[in-house]
Amino acid sequence: MVSAEIGQIGAGLEQNLTIAKNIKVIFSHDIFIQQSFGGISRYFTELIKQLIIHHTQVKIEGAFHVNSHLSKVDNLKVRYLPCSMATRAFAYYANQVAKRLAPIDSTGGIYHKTYYSGIPRRRRGKTIITIYDMIHERFPNDFAANDQIANWKRAWCREADHIIAISQSTKRDIVRYYGIPEEKISVVYLAPSLLDKDVKADESLDHIRSPFLLYVGRRDGYKNFWRWLEAFKISWQLSRDLSVVCFGGGRFNSKEKARLRSLGLEKKVYHLSGDDGLLLHCYKQARALVYPSLWEGFGLPLVEAMSVGCPIFTGGEGSCREIAADCAHYFDPYSIDEMKSKMEEILPDGDMLTAHRRAGIERAKCFTWERTAASHLAIYRTALAN
């Protein structure tokens, strides 16, 4: 049960943060040159901010990054470049050169791998890796035959001194697919970041028909967006009364635009992107968050939505029930008919939506970045002691 685990973490919170100043942590540059925005880079940025607050010695491997989250953290001695294909490529190769010419010594400290790339090599310090999900292993057909992520991930898991999984569901999958001993894996939950942001209304919302359902993140493969959109389409009640706002995940490409036209939804489904203030505004204005994913390693939009009182509809697969518990409405993500009927049944019920808003706000209080940081520090300390 997540609340019990979080309670145990909280009991040692002060002690773990107190020993922070005696720990040196080097974070690999991987995720900060892959993502401009995104859940993984947000997680590491929030962790780094907490570690800095508590005087941990923090360094980022390499000389450049393209991540908007990290760009707001001062004194990291790594330069931000506005993200583009060219700057991302430049940052990658420049960092490779920097690592060879001026490698950061991890002796006596922690090297924390932020994503899976390359073949691991033995380091003088302790190596930690975070595993977010086992999507490549569960849905191999969603990826190209020459995709190396699963191979790199397996190699890093075997080489690491310890593994952090962001949910019990992900931990079980690591054990199942890789045969890693359970004692080598610790579960650390993530947290929402929007509560301290200013709500930012935007004229880009003016042309969107309200009320709307909110979808956040990527739309391809196991995210199951298009199957859910079929359910939205065939529901006269939903498609008549509501619009759909897709936040982030990239603009609609030509194939997606053609698919929207074929469904007759090109004037009902909108795309938005922007900063945290605009995302917060969308959560607050939405009738509900729809999260129909076939599997999740954690599901950061779930805790974001709960934290600001946005009702949730989700498939409940992977970690979704573990994170949202009884604060979400669940449907079979493989069944178009059930997704349709569940939403038609609940969305008009204002009392039920209000109850779930309140329950979600309370549950979200269990997830904080301070607790996340304290858990990491406990893992770092144990790794160094061993």
N, C-alpha and C positions, 0 to 999 in steps of 0.2 A: 504494500500500500504506500503510495507516494507520500502521504502526510506523515506516516510513521518514519520513513527514511529521512524526510526533511527535518523532523523533530530531532532525530539523532545527530544530524549534521549541525543543527542549531546549538545543541548542547556544547559542542566544542568550538563554536564560532570564534569566540574571543581569543582562545588559545591559539587557534590556527592563524588568525590574523596577526597576533603578536609576534610569531616567529617569522613573519614574512620578510623582514629586513635582512635576515640571514641567508636568504635564498636567491640565487642567480638563475634567471630563466631566459633562454634564447628561443624565440619563436621563428620557425621557418617562414620564408617569404611567400610560399606557394599560393595561399588563398588570397593574399593581398595583391597579387598580380593577375589573378584569375577573375576576381569579382570587383566591380565598382560598388555595387550594393549587393546584399544577400545575407541570408540567415547565418551562414558559417562565419563570414567575416564580421558580422555584427557580434556574434558570440565571442570571438577572440578579442575584438575591440573592447567590449564591455569587461571582459576578464582582465585585459591589460590595464584598463582604467582603474579597476579595483586594486590590482597589484601595485600600481604606482601610488595610489592613495596611501597604501600601507607600507610604502618604502621598499618594496621588492626591487631588486636589480633586474630591470627588464631591457632586453635588446631585441631588435628585429634583424634577422639575417638579410644581408644585401644592402643596397644603397637606394633603391627606388621602389615605389609602389603606386598603384592606380586606384586605391580603395577610398571611397568617400567617407566611410565610417572612421577609418584610421587617420584620415587627414585632419580630423578634429582633435587629435591627441597630440599634445606638445612634447618637445624634448626627446623624441625617439631617434633622432639622428638618421632618419631615413626620409628621402624626399618624395613628395607627392607629385604625380604627373596626371593631369586630366585624362580620363580613360578614353582610349581609342584602340583600334587594332594595332596601329603603329607604336603607340606608347607602351602598350602591353608587351609587344614583341621586344621593344628596346629595353624595358625594365627587366624582362626575363634574361636576356643575354648579358646585360650589364651586371645583373646580380650574380650570374654564373662567373663572370670575370672577377668580380669583387670577392666572391667566396674563395677563389683560387689565390688571388694576390694578397688578400688581407682577411684570412679566415678568422671567425670569432671563436675563441677558445671556450669550450663548454666544460673544461675540467672543473670538477667539484660542483657543477651545477646541473641544470635541467635543459635538455634540448627537446622542445615541444614541437612536433611535426603537425602543421596545420592542415595539410591535405596530402593525398597520395600521389607521389610522383617520383620516378627514378628508383634505382636500386639502393636500399639502405646500406650504409657502411658503419662499422663500429666506431663509436665516439668515446672520448675520455670521460664524459659525464654520463648522466642517465638519460635515456631516451623515453619520452612519453608520446603516444599518439592518441588522438581522439577519433573514434569511429562514429559516424553520424547515422548510417543505415547500411543495410546490405541489399540495396536495390539492384545492383549489378548482378548479384547472385540470385535474387528472387525473380528478376525479370530480364534474363540475358538477351532475349530477342529484341528488347528495346534499344540495344546498343550495337554498334558496328562490330564485325567479327575481329577486327584488329585493335579494338579498344583494350588498353592495357591496365585500366584502373583496378580491376579485380585482382590481377596478378601483383601489381604494386602494393595494393592494400594488404593482401595476404603476406607478402614479404615483410612489410613494415610491422604487421602484427606479430610476426614470429621474432623479429629482431628487437622490438621494443622491450624495455624493462617493465613497462606497465601500460595498460590500455584503459582509456576512459570511454565509456559508452554513454550516450545521452538519454538512454531509457533502458528499462528492464527488457523491453522487447528487442532492442538492438543487441543487448548483451546475450540474450538467448540465441539470436541469430549468429553471432560471432562464434559461440560455442558449437552450434549446430553445423555451420558451414566450414569452419576452420579447425575445429577440434581443440580450441584454445582452452586451457584449464580455467574454470570459473574464478579461481582466486587471483588470476592475473588481470582481471577486469573489474573496474569500479564503475558504478553508475553515478553520474552527476547530471542533474537536470538544468535546463536553461531557464531563461526568465524573460519577461517583457521589458521593453525599453521605452515605451511611448508615454508613460504617465508623467514624465518630467518635461514633455515637449509642449510647445504652444500649438493649439489648434490652428491650422492654417486653411481657411476657406480659399477657394481658387475659382477664377472665372471659368476654368475648364470644366467645372461642374455645372455651370449655368445651363448648358444645352442638353444636359442629361435628364431624361424623364424620371421624375421621382414618384413613388419610392423605388428603391433598387436593392437588389441582392449583390453582395460583394464577394468577389473571388480574388485571392491574393497569390501571386507567384506564377511559376511555369504552368503551361497548359498541355504539355505533351505527355505521351506514354502513360505510365502508371498514375499520373496525376488525375486522369479520368475526367478531365473537363468536358470533352466533347460528348461522352456518353451522358453526363449530367445535363448538358445543354439540349440533348435530344428529349430528355424528360421535361425540361422547361418548355421546349417547343410544343410538345403534344398536349400540354396542359393549357386548356383555354383560359382557365382561371389565372394561372401564373403569367402567361405571356400577354394577357390582356392588361393586368393590373401592375406589372412590375417590369423594370429594366434590369440589366446585368452590367455591373462595372467590374472590369478586370484590372487589377492594380499590379504593376510591375510585370515581370516575366517576358519583357520585350514587346515591341509593337506587333500587331497582327501582320504576319507575312502574307504573301500572295495566295498561298494555299488556304490559309485560315480565312482570308477575306472571301475567297470563292466558296468556302464551306458555309460561311455565314449567309452569303447570298442564296445558296441552295436551300438553306433552312428558312429563308425569309426573315432573318433576324438582324440584318445589317443595320437597321435603325433602332434596334433594341439592346444591342450589346456594344459596350464602349470600352476603350482602353485608356487608362491613366497611368502616369508615372510621376514621381516627384519625391520630395523629402518626407521625413517622418511626420512633420506637421500636417501635410496633406493626407498621408496615410491615416493618421489619427482622426482627421476630419471624416474620412470615408467610413472608418469603423463606427464613429458616432452617428453618422447619418444613415447607415445601411439598415434595412429591415432585419438582415441576418447575414452572417458569413456562411458561405457554402464551401465545404472542404471535402470533396467526394473522392479523395485519393484512395487508391487500392492498397497502399501501404505507406507508412511513415516511420521514420526513425525517431522523430520527436513531434514535429508540427508546431513550429514557432507561431504561426498565425493563430493557433488555438489559444495560447496564453495571452497573446496580444488582444484578441477579441474579448476574452474573459475579463481581462484587466480593465477594460473600458465599458463593459456591460453590453457587448454586442452578442446577441444570440447566435448559436452555432448549429449548423446541420452538417453532419459528417458520416462517413462510412464506418468509422470506428475500427478500421483495420490497423495492424501494427501497434503503434504506441498511442493511438488516438484515445481509446477508452482509458488507458493508463493516465493520460494527462488530463483529459476533460472530465472523466468520471461521469457523474450524473448531471453535469452542467451543460450537456449537449443533447441534441436530438439525433438519433442514429437511424440510418437506413442501409439496406444492402446496396453497396456501390456497384454491383454487377447487374442490378435489376432496375431498368428504366421505369417500369411500372411502380415499383416500391418507392423510388426516389420521388416520383411525381405525386403519389398518393400521400406520402408522409408530409411533404411540404404543403400540399393542399389542405391537409387536416390541421396542421399546427399553425401555419402563418396567420390565419385569421383569428387565432385564439390569443387575444391580448394579455389575458391573465397568465397564461402559461409562459408566454414570452417574457413577461415582467418577472416572473418567479425565476426563470433561468438567468436573466440578467443579474439579479441579485446574488444568486448562487455562484455564478461565474466570477463576479467581483470578489467574493469571499475566498473562493478557491485560488484565484490568481495571487492572492497575498502569500501563499505558500512558496511561490517561485520568485526568488530575488537574486540579483547578480552578486550581492554580498555573500549569500549562502553558496552560490556557485564558486566564487573565488575561495571561500574558506575550504570547500571540499577539494579544490585543486591543490591548495597549499598543504593540506593533510596528505594528499597523494604524493606530492613532491617531497615532503619531509620523509615519508616512509621509504620512498625510492632511494633517496640519498643515504638514509640510515642503513639500507641493505647493500 
